[in-house]
Amino acid sequence: SRRMLFSGWNAPEMQWEDTALPCCHSTVVQFYVEDGYLDMYHYQRSGDMFLGIPVNIASYATLLTMIAQQCNLKPRIMKHTVGVAHIYHNHLKQVELQLTRESLDLPILNIKRKPDSIFDYKLEDFELIGYESHDGIKGDVAV
């Protein structure tokens, strides 16, 4: 099998003055190729379980699908680990509401075309099939 590892944590290039908090999501991402499938393991150094983690999971699952497409592989498994998972005090009521909701069927991500490069995707290339959601739950970002 083949493997690739990358880190989104490049401290000398971080623009700390433009950021309220250090980057939480992309510490290490590792890809594995096996029998025509691409799997991903994503380690995230820190994560806001109410606001951040759902977006991070969707983003990295999309990245897995894009890279698989570029490599003529099928996306398969995404494993996600969070070093410091937390729920902020100002999100407790929202989390309690979220926990009362029934799970809905997951949508299917369809990428409508294969660009020449990973950098050439456009928003119009992505389509969610069968997407359903409950009403949104608002919460302030804790800084």
Backbone as a printed PyTorch tensor [residue, N CA C, xyz], in Angstrom:
tensor([[[  0.8380,  -1.1900,   0.0000],
         [  0.0000,   0.0000,   0.0000],
         [  0.8780,   1.2470,   0.0000]],

        [[  0.3170,   2.3670,  -0.4820],
         [  1.0330,   3.6440,  -0.5330],
         [  0.4830,   4.5550,   0.5530]],

        [[  1.3430,   5.4900,   1.0100],
         [  0.9300,   6.4050,   2.0720],
         [  1.4050,   7.8210,   1.7610]],

        [[  0.6550,   8.7960,   2.2770],
         [  1.0500,  10.1990,   2.1760],
         [  0.6820,  10.8570,   3.5000]],

        [[  1.5350,  11.7500,   3.9770],
         [  1.3120,  12.4460,   5.2310],
         [  1.5160,  13.9430,   4.9870]],

        [[  0.5990,  14.7650,   5.5240],
         [  0.8480,  16.2030,   5.4750],
         [  0.3650,  16.8470,   6.7560]],

        [[  0.9250,  18.0250,   7.0180],
         [  0.5440,  18.8070,   8.1870],
         [  0.1250,  20.1900,   7.7270]],

        [[ -0.9680,  20.6680,   8.2740],
         [ -1.4160,  22.0290,   8.0010],
         [ -0.8780,  23.0030,   9.0310]],

        [[ -0.0660,  22.5160,   9.9370],
         [  0.4630,  23.3320,  11.0230],
         [  1.8690,  23.7750,  10.6490]],

        [[  1.9790,  24.9720,  10.1000],
         [  3.2650,  25.5320,   9.7140],
         [  3.4060,  26.8650,  10.4480]],

        [[  3.8440,  26.7810,  11.7090],
         [  3.8510,  27.9430,  12.5980],
         [  4.5480,  29.1770,  12.0190]],

        [[  5.7000,  29.0590,  11.3470],
         [  6.3410,  30.2720,  10.8230],
         [  5.4820,  31.0100,   9.7850]],

        [[  4.5750,  30.3150,   9.1180],
         [  3.7470,  30.9560,   8.1010],
         [  2.3640,  31.3550,   8.6120]],

        [[  2.0600,  31.0610,   9.8440],
         [  0.7580,  31.4160,  10.4030],
         [  0.6770,  32.9280,  10.5910]],

        [[ -0.4590,  33.4820,  10.2750],
         [ -0.6950,  34.9170,  10.4390],
         [ -1.4550,  35.1110,  11.7600]],

        [[ -0.7580,  34.9980,  12.8760],
         [ -1.3980,  34.9960,  14.1880],
         [ -2.1850,  36.2660,  14.4650]],

        [[ -1.7160,  37.4080,  13.9680],
         [ -2.4170,  38.6600,  14.2440],
         [ -3.7780,  38.7190,  13.5550]],

        [[ -3.9960,  37.8950,  12.5290],
         [ -5.2750,  37.8660,  11.8130],
         [ -6.2350,  36.8190,  12.3750]],

        [[ -5.8360,  36.1460,  13.4440],
         [ -6.6070,  35.0220,  13.9350],
         [ -6.9250,  35.1920,  15.4140]],

        [[ -8.1820,  34.9530,  15.7940],
         [ -8.5520,  35.0230,  17.2120],
         [ -7.9290,  33.8680,  17.9820]],

        [[ -7.8900,  32.6980,  17.3620],
         [ -7.3480,  31.4960,  17.9920],
         [ -6.3920,  30.8050,  17.0240]],

        [[ -5.3980,  30.0560,  17.5400],
         [ -4.5440,  29.2750,  16.6430],
         [ -5.3810,  28.2200,  15.9000]],

        [[ -4.9250,  27.8600,  14.7340],
         [ -5.6050,  26.8570,  13.9110],
         [ -5.7770,  25.5590,  14.7030]],

        [[ -7.0010,  25.0770,  14.7840],
         [ -7.2970,  23.8750,  15.5670],
         [ -7.3370,  22.6060,  14.7130]],

        [[ -7.7970,  22.7290,  13.4700],
         [ -8.2250,  21.5440,  12.7380],
         [ -7.1410,  20.7470,  12.0650]],

        [[ -6.1290,  21.3450,  11.5150],
         [ -5.2420,  20.5730,  10.6550],
         [ -3.8710,  20.3970,  11.2740]],

        [[ -3.7250,  19.3970,  12.0920],
         [ -2.4100,  19.0990,  12.6320],
         [ -1.7360,  18.0540,  11.7520]],

        [[ -2.3370,  16.8900,  11.5940],
         [ -1.7550,  15.8370,  10.7550],
         [ -2.8680,  15.1290,  10.0010]],

        [[ -2.6360,  14.9240,   8.7080],
         [ -3.5450,  14.1440,   7.8750],
         [ -2.7040,  13.0920,   7.1740]],

        [[ -3.1430,  11.8500,   7.2630],
         [ -2.4090,  10.7520,   6.6450],
         [ -3.3580,   9.9820,   5.7420]],

        [[ -2.9120,   9.6810,   4.5310],
         [ -3.7010,   8.9340,   3.5640],
         [ -3.0890,   7.5650,   3.3430]],

        [[ -3.9390,   6.5720,   3.1250],
         [ -3.5230,   5.2050,   2.8220],
         [ -4.2350,   4.7500,   1.5590]],

        [[ -3.5150,   4.0880,   0.6710],
         [ -4.0990,   3.5190,  -0.5370],
         [ -4.0570,   2.0080,  -0.4070]],

        [[ -5.2090,   1.3810,  -0.6560],
         [ -5.2670,  -0.0790,  -0.5840],
         [ -6.3670,  -0.5830,  -1.5080]],

        [[ -6.0020,  -1.4410,  -2.4330],
         [ -6.9550,  -2.0990,  -3.3290],
         [ -7.8860,  -1.1160,  -4.0440]],

        [[ -7.3550,   0.0050,  -4.4930],
         [ -8.1500,   0.9720,  -5.2370],
         [ -8.9460,   1.9440,  -4.3780]],

        [[ -8.7520,   1.8860,  -3.0670],
         [ -9.4560,   2.7740,  -2.1460],
         [ -8.4700,   3.7340,  -1.4830]],

        [[ -8.9850,   4.9110,  -1.1240],
         [ -8.2020,   5.8920,  -0.3750],
         [ -8.8520,   6.0800,   0.9870]],

        [[ -8.0800,   5.8630,   2.0430],
         [ -8.5330,   6.0720,   3.4190],
         [ -7.7560,   7.2520,   4.0000]],

        [[ -8.3480,   7.9050,   4.9970],
         [ -7.7140,   9.0650,   5.6150],
         [ -7.7890,   8.9580,   7.1350]],

        [[ -6.6870,   9.3170,   7.7780],
         [ -6.6670,   9.4900,   9.2270],
         [ -6.3300,  10.9500,   9.4910]],

        [[ -7.1800,  11.6230,  10.2590],
         [ -7.0000,  13.0450,  10.5430],
         [ -6.8910,  13.2280,  12.0470]],

        [[ -5.7540,  13.7590,  12.5010],
         [ -5.5840,  14.1230,  13.9070],
         [ -5.7180,  15.6290,  14.0230]],

        [[ -6.6270,  16.0610,  14.8700],
         [ -6.8960,  17.4810,  15.0960],
         [ -6.4530,  17.8240,  16.5020]],

        [[ -5.6550,  18.8690,  16.6670],
         [ -5.0950,  19.1640,  17.9890],
         [ -6.1350,  19.6030,  19.0060]],

        [[ -7.2100,  20.2980,  18.5520],
         [ -8.2110,  20.8340,  19.4540],
         [ -9.5160,  20.9810,  18.6930]],

        [[-10.6420,  20.8880,  19.4070],
         [-11.8940,  21.0200,  18.6890],
         [-13.0740,  21.4320,  19.5440]],

        [[-13.8030,  22.4340,  19.0660],
         [-15.0640,  22.8890,  19.6460],
         [-16.1390,  21.9200,  19.1250]],

        [[-16.6290,  21.0580,  19.9810],
         [-17.5120,  19.9740,  19.5520],
         [-18.8540,  20.4640,  19.0260]],

        [[-19.2980,  21.6340,  19.4240],
         [-20.5850,  22.1430,  18.9530],
         [-20.4570,  22.8770,  17.6230]],

        [[-19.5470,  23.8410,  17.5190],
         [-19.4600,  24.6550,  16.3060],
         [-18.4070,  24.1710,  15.3110]],

        [[-17.2560,  23.7740,  15.7830],
         [-16.1410,  23.4970,  14.8830],
         [-16.0750,  22.0990,  14.3040]],

        [[-16.2000,  21.1040,  15.1450],
         [-15.9870,  19.7180,  14.7110],
         [-16.9190,  19.2980,  13.5700]],

        [[-18.2110,  19.6290,  13.5980],
         [-19.0480,  19.2260,  12.4520],
         [-18.5430,  19.7960,  11.1180]],

        [[-18.0840,  21.0340,  11.1260],
         [-17.5460,  21.6510,   9.9090],
         [-16.2390,  20.9720,   9.5140]],

        [[-15.3920,  20.6830,  10.5030],
         [-14.1160,  20.0220,  10.2150],
         [-14.3280,  18.6420,   9.6030]],

        [[-15.2590,  17.8760,  10.1410],
         [-15.5390,  16.5400,   9.5980],
         [-16.0130,  16.6460,   8.1550]],

        [[-16.9490,  17.5390,   7.8880],
         [-17.4560,  17.7070,   6.5210],
         [-16.3400,  18.1710,   5.5810]],

        [[-15.4970,  19.0850,   6.0340],
         [-14.4200,  19.6100,   5.1910],
         [-13.4010,  18.5350,   4.8440]],

        [[-12.9950,  17.7590,   5.8240],
         [-11.9830,  16.7360,   5.5650],
         [-12.5580,  15.5460,   4.8060]],

        [[-13.8260,  15.2340,   4.9890],
         [-14.4600,  14.1990,   4.1690],
         [-14.5060,  14.6500,   2.7120]],

        [[-14.7620,  15.9420,   2.4870],
         [-14.7400,  16.4930,   1.1290],
         [-13.3380,  16.4210,   0.5510]],

        [[-12.3320,  16.7780,   1.3450],
         [-10.9390,  16.6840,   0.8860],
         [-10.5930,  15.2470,   0.5030]],

        [[-10.9890,  14.2840,   1.3240],
         [-10.7550,  12.8730,   1.0130],
         [-11.3530,  12.5170,  -0.3450]],

        [[-12.5720,  12.9630,  -0.5870],
         [-13.2580,  12.6650,  -1.8500],
         [-12.5470,  13.3240,  -3.0290]],

        [[-12.0940,  14.5590,  -2.8560],
         [-11.3920,  15.2660,  -3.9250],
         [-10.0620,  14.5960,  -4.2670]],

        [[ -9.2890,  14.2500,  -3.2510],
         [ -7.9900,  13.6230,  -3.4950],
         [ -8.1770,  12.2450,  -4.1080]],

        [[ -9.1640,  11.5030,  -3.6360],
         [ -9.4480,  10.1930,  -4.2400],
         [ -9.7680,  10.3520,  -5.7170]],

        [[-10.5970,  11.3320,  -6.0450],
         [-10.9550,  11.5610,  -7.4440],
         [ -9.7130,  11.9060,  -8.2680]],

        [[ -8.8570,  12.7760,  -7.7540],
         [ -7.6510,  13.1740,  -8.4780],
         [ -6.7000,  12.0040,  -8.7060]],

        [[ -6.7390,  11.0280,  -7.8120],
         [ -5.8420,   9.8600,  -7.8970],
         [ -6.5180,   8.6430,  -8.5290]],

        [[ -7.7290,   8.8280,  -9.0420],
         [ -8.4970,   7.7160,  -9.6370],
         [ -8.7030,   6.5680,  -8.6480]],

        [[ -9.0290,   6.9390,  -7.4150],
         [ -9.3110,   5.9810,  -6.3480],
         [-10.7290,   6.2200,  -5.8370]],

        [[-11.2260,   5.2880,  -5.0300],
         [-12.5370,   5.4530,  -4.3960],
         [-12.3240,   5.8620,  -2.9430]],

        [[-12.9950,   6.9310,  -2.4820],
         [-12.8710,   7.2930,  -1.0640],
         [-13.5560,   6.2290,  -0.2210]],

        [[-12.9580,   5.9010,   0.9200],
         [-13.5460,   4.8400,   1.7340],
         [-13.7110,   5.2660,   3.1910]],

        [[-12.6650,   5.2550,   3.9570],
         [-12.7600,   5.4460,   5.4100],
         [-12.0500,   6.7300,   5.8140]],

        [[-12.7230,   7.5250,   6.6610],
         [-12.0890,   8.6850,   7.2700],
         [-12.1500,   8.5030,   8.7750]],

        [[-10.9870,   8.4480,   9.3960],
         [-10.9060,   8.3730,  10.8600],
         [-10.4910,   9.7480,  11.3580]],

        [[-11.1220,  10.1840,  12.4410],
         [-10.8960,  11.5370,  12.9550],
         [-10.6830,  11.4520,  14.4610]],

        [[ -9.5610,  11.9890,  14.9170],
         [ -9.2430,  12.0120,  16.3350],
         [ -9.0290,  13.4590,  16.7630]],

        [[ -9.5530,  13.8080,  17.9300],
         [ -9.3930,  15.1620,  18.4620],
         [ -8.5710,  15.0720,  19.7460]],

        [[ -7.4700,  15.8210,  19.7920],
         [ -6.6060,  15.8070,  20.9730],
         [ -7.2920,  16.3800,  22.2040]],

        [[ -7.8590,  17.5790,  22.0740],
         [ -8.5750,  18.2310,  23.1660],
         [ -9.9620,  18.5910,  22.6520]],

        [[-10.9450,  17.7650,  22.9670],
         [-12.3270,  18.0150,  22.5560],
         [-13.0270,  18.7500,  23.6940]],

        [[-13.7580,  19.8170,  23.3530],
         [-14.3930,  20.5910,  24.4100],
         [-15.7340,  21.1640,  23.9590]],

        [[-16.5700,  21.4160,  24.9480],
         [-17.8320,  22.1310,  24.7690],
         [-17.7460,  23.3470,  25.6800]],

        [[-17.9430,  24.5160,  25.1170],
         [-17.8690,  25.7380,  25.9020],
         [-19.1400,  25.9230,  26.7370]],

        [[-18.9980,  26.5890,  27.8870],
         [-20.1350,  26.8220,  28.7810],
         [-21.2710,  27.5650,  28.0840]],

        [[-20.9430,  28.4820,  27.1860],
         [-22.0030,  29.2420,  26.5150],
         [-22.6940,  28.4400,  25.4040]],

        [[-22.3380,  27.1580,  25.2620],
         [-22.9920,  26.2820,  24.2770],
         [-23.7830,  25.1490,  24.9310]],

        [[-23.8460,  25.0970,  26.2380],
         [-24.4750,  23.9550,  26.9070],
         [-25.9450,  23.7840,  26.5320]],

        [[-26.7070,  24.8620,  26.4790],
         [-28.1300,  24.7550,  26.1080],
         [-28.2860,  24.2780,  24.6660]],

        [[-27.4260,  24.7630,  23.7810],
         [-27.4940,  24.3500,  22.3850],
         [-27.1590,  22.8580,  22.2370]],

        [[-26.1780,  22.3990,  22.9720],
         [-25.7980,  20.9800,  22.9160],
         [-26.9250,  20.1200,  23.4730]],

        [[-27.5410,  20.5570,  24.5600],
         [-28.6790,  19.8090,  25.1090],
         [-29.8080,  19.7010,  24.0830]],

        [[-30.0880,  20.7680,  23.3610],
         [-31.0970,  20.7190,  22.3020],
         [-30.6740,  19.7630,  21.1910]],

        [[-29.4290,  19.8490,  20.7740],
         [-28.9240,  18.9670,  19.7090],
         [-29.0990,  17.4980,  20.0860]],

        [[-28.8460,  17.1850,  21.3290],
         [-28.9370,  15.7890,  21.7770],
         [-30.3730,  15.2460,  21.7950]],

        [[-31.3680,  16.1210,  21.7480],
         [-32.7630,  15.6640,  21.7120],
         [-33.2200,  15.3060,  20.3030]],

        [[-32.4450,  15.6500,  19.2950],
         [-32.8510,  15.4640,  17.9030],
         [-32.5030,  14.0680,  17.3880]],

        [[-33.3940,  13.5660,  16.5500],
         [-33.1520,  12.2890,  15.8890],
         [-32.1400,  12.4880,  14.7590]],

        [[-31.2950,  11.5010,  14.5250],
         [-30.3570,  11.5540,  13.4060],
         [-31.1110,  11.4400,  12.0920]],

        [[-30.6230,  12.1190,  11.0790],
         [-31.1970,  12.0510,   9.7390],
         [-30.2480,  11.2590,   8.8420]],

        [[-30.7670,  10.7580,   7.7260],
         [-29.9190,  10.0460,   6.7770],
         [-28.8340,  10.9770,   6.2520]],

        [[-27.6580,  10.4240,   6.0350],
         [-26.5520,  11.2280,   5.5360],
         [-26.7000,  11.4490,   4.0310]],

        [[-26.2990,  12.6160,   3.5550],
         [-26.3520,  12.8780,   2.1140],
         [-25.1750,  12.2050,   1.4050]],

        [[-25.2260,  12.2090,   0.0910],
         [-24.1310,  11.7120,  -0.7370],
         [-23.4830,  12.9170,  -1.4030]],

        [[-22.1520,  12.9820,  -1.3550],
         [-21.4160,  14.0490,  -2.0200],
         [-21.1120,  13.6130,  -3.4480]],

        [[-21.5610,  14.3860,  -4.4090],
         [-21.2790,  14.1320,  -5.8120],
         [-20.4030,  15.2710,  -6.3290]],

        [[-19.2780,  14.9120,  -6.9370],
         [-18.4280,  15.9060,  -7.5820],
         [-18.7050,  15.7790,  -9.0770]],

        [[-19.2020,  16.8590,  -9.6630],
         [-19.7310,  16.8190, -11.0250],
         [-18.6720,  16.7310, -12.1200]],

        [[-17.4570,  17.1680, -11.8420],
         [-16.3980,  17.0930, -12.8540],
         [-15.0690,  16.8270, -12.1730]],

        [[-14.1000,  16.3770, -12.9480],
         [-12.7500,  16.1580, -12.4240],
         [-11.8290,  17.2080, -13.0360]],

        [[-11.4720,  18.2410, -12.2600],
         [-10.5500,  19.2530, -12.7810],
         [ -9.1470,  18.6690, -12.9730]],

        [[ -8.3090,  19.4200, -13.6510],
         [ -6.9310,  18.9770, -13.9030],
         [ -6.0860,  18.9450, -12.6310]],

        [[ -6.4680,  19.7290, -11.6350],
         [ -5.6600,  19.8640, -10.4240],
         [ -6.5660,  19.9600,  -9.1930]],

        [[ -6.0260,  19.6010,  -8.0530],
         [ -6.7460,  19.7340,  -6.7800],
         [ -7.0780,  21.2060,  -6.5160]],

        [[ -6.3300,  22.1210,  -7.1190],
         [ -6.5270,  23.5490,  -6.9000],
         [ -7.5490,  24.1770,  -7.8470]],

        [[ -8.1110,  23.3890,  -8.7610],
         [ -9.0190,  23.9280,  -9.7810],
         [-10.4920,  23.6380,  -9.5360]],

        [[-10.8400,  23.1080,  -8.3680],
         [-12.2530,  22.8670,  -8.0700],
         [-12.9680,  24.2000,  -7.8680]],

        [[-14.2390,  24.2240,  -8.2070],
         [-15.0990,  25.3900,  -8.0010],
         [-16.3050,  24.9450,  -7.1740]],

        [[-16.9150,  25.8680,  -6.4860],
         [-18.0780,  25.5500,  -5.6550],
         [-19.1510,  24.8170,  -6.4520]],

        [[-19.3270,  25.2100,  -7.7210],
         [-20.3600,  24.6040,  -8.5660],
         [-20.0790,  23.1250,  -8.8660]],

        [[-18.8640,  22.6530,  -8.5900],
         [-18.5080,  21.2530,  -8.8470],
         [-19.1240,  20.3000,  -7.8270]],

        [[-19.6070,  20.8320,  -6.7080],
         [-20.0590,  19.9900,  -5.6030],
         [-21.5770,  19.9950,  -5.4860]],

        [[-22.1160,  18.8090,  -5.2270],
         [-23.5590,  18.6460,  -5.0830],
         [-23.8170,  17.6580,  -3.9480]],

        [[-24.7140,  18.0400,  -3.0410],
         [-25.1410,  17.1240,  -1.9820],
         [-26.4850,  16.5400,  -2.3830]],

        [[-26.5320,  15.2240,  -2.4540],
         [-27.7510,  14.5260,  -2.8490],
         [-28.4190,  13.9750,  -1.5900]],

        [[-29.6980,  14.2890,  -1.4180],
         [-30.4420,  13.7790,  -0.2690],
         [-30.1410,  14.4900,   1.0350]],

        [[-29.6940,  15.7440,   0.9650],
         [-29.3770,  16.4870,   2.1820],
         [-30.6510,  16.9410,   2.8870]],

        [[-30.7460,  16.6140,   4.1620],
         [-31.8360,  17.0750,   5.0290],
         [-31.2070,  17.6150,   6.3030]],

        [[-31.8720,  18.5940,   6.9180],
         [-31.3480,  19.1060,   8.1820],
         [-32.4930,  19.5650,   9.0780]],

        [[-32.1880,  19.5830,  10.3540],
         [-33.0960,  20.2100,  11.3190],
         [-32.8770,  21.7270,  11.2300]],

        [[-33.7160,  22.4960,  11.9060],
         [-33.4960,  23.9340,  11.9980],
         [-32.1250,  24.1920,  12.6500]],

        [[-31.4840,  25.2680,  12.2280],
         [-30.1740,  25.6020,  12.7740],
         [-30.2350,  25.9660,  14.2490]],

        [[-29.1180,  25.7350,  14.9230],
         [-28.9550,  26.1190,  16.3290],
         [-27.8000,  27.1160,  16.3630]],

        [[-28.0790,  28.3250,  16.7940],
         [-27.0450,  29.3620,  16.8070],
         [-26.2370,  29.3150,  18.1020]],

        [[-24.9720,  29.6520,  17.9500],
         [-24.0870,  29.7490,  19.1050],
         [-22.9440,  30.6950,  18.7820]],

        [[-22.5250,  31.4730,  19.7660],
         [-21.4090,  32.3910,  19.5620],
         [-20.0840,  31.6560,  19.6520]],

        [[-19.1320,  32.0720,  18.8370],
         [-17.7880,  31.5100,  18.9100],
         [-17.1680,  31.9790,  20.2250]],

        [[-16.6430,  31.0450,  20.9780],
         [-16.0060,  31.3950,  22.2510],
         [-14.5260,  31.7110,  21.9830]],

        [[-14.0850,  32.8670,  22.4480],
         [-12.6940,  33.2740,  22.2320],
         [-12.0230,  33.4620,  23.5690]]])
